[in-house]
Amino acid sequence: MIDPKIKMYIVSGGKRISIGHEHVEHDVELDDRYHLSDRDDRYDIYIEMPGAEKDALKIYARENLIRVSGETRKDLPYRRRYNFKIDLNEPIDPDRVKAKYEDGVLVITAFKREAMRRIPVD
């Protein structure tokens, strides 16, 4: 169950339904969807990509942006391409982005960049 205190966005049918106030942009086919959970230290992104070829998934991350693309396996009777562009409100650390694909769902964990902190002087 998803914690109701977490800011959550659901994109479905080409419409954005938001719980919270952050902005999430999408570039997806009408029946594709993703869920974005904004936690204190990271973003958890769940993307439904049924039949996607795991080895063909491409994920790119920088500052405030994650891009995902892929397509269905060649052995399926239908072909489908997936394209997602997710703009994030806070910068992430691209070196600390992890992804896992299982049972038709791609889970991306993107850790937020540490805020500036004061360094003590000895």
Secondary structure, 3 states (H helix, E strand, C coil): CCCCCCEEEEEECCEEEEECCCCCCCCCCCCCEEEEEECCCEEEEEEECCCECHHHCEEEEECCEEEEEEEECCCCCCCCEEEEEEECCCCEEEEEEEEEEECCEEEEEEEECCCCCCCCCC
